[in-house]
Amino acid sequence: MPQEPKKRHSRQRQGKRRASIHLQVTQSILCPNCKAHINPHTICKMCGYYRGKQVLQVKRKTGK
């Protein structure tokens, strides 16, 4: 059988432990081709370019 804790940890101690576990805002960069905000190291969803080369053919919606 595994050992069980002898005493309960306080809320303060629990809070100190969990203080470093938090969400971080993801960084975004500007696409050098179309100037849209994208995540680093990903293909731009607006123009389909990655590192200066066109990787995807993006279909554009034609407005009326």
C-alpha positions in Angstrom: 0.0 0.0 0.0 1.3 3.5 -0.8 2.0 5.9 2.1 -0.6 8.5 2.9 0.2 12.0 4.1 0.4 12.4 7.8 -1.1 15.9 7.9 -3.1 18.1 5.7 -1.3 20.9 3.8 -2.7 24.4 4.5 -4.3 26.6 1.8 -1.4 29.0 1.9 1.1 26.2 1.1 -1.2 24.9 -1.6 -1.4 28.4 -3.1 2.4 28.8 -3.0 2.8 25.6 -4.9 0.1 26.5 -7.5 1.4 30.1 -8.0 3.6 29.2 -10.8 0.9 27.2 -12.7 -0.8 29.9 -14.8 -1.7 30.5 -18.4 0.6 32.5 -20.6 -0.4 34.8 -23.5 0.9 33.4 -26.7 3.2 35.6 -28.7 2.2 36.8 -32.1 4.3 38.3 -34.9 3.4 40.2 -38.1 3.3 38.3 -41.3 6.0 39.9 -43.5 3.8 39.4 -46.6 0.3 40.6 -45.6 1.0 42.2 -42.1 -1.5 39.9 -40.3 -0.9 38.8 -36.8 0.1 35.1 -36.7 1.7 32.7 -34.3 5.5 32.2 -34.8 6.6 29.2 -36.9 3.2 28.7 -38.6 1.8 29.3 -42.0 -0.2 32.5 -42.4 -3.9 31.7 -42.7 -4.6 34.9 -44.6 -2.0 34.7 -47.4 -0.5 31.1 -47.2 3.1 32.2 -46.9 5.8 30.7 -44.6 9.3 32.1 -44.4 8.9 34.1 -47.6 7.6 31.2 -49.7 4.0 30.5 -50.7 3.0 27.1 -49.2 -0.8 27.2 -49.5 -3.2 28.4 -52.1 -5.7 30.5 -50.1 -9.1 31.0 -51.6 -10.4 34.5 -51.2 -14.0 35.3 -50.7 -15.3 37.7 -53.3 -17.5 40.4 -51.9 -20.7 41.6 -53.6 
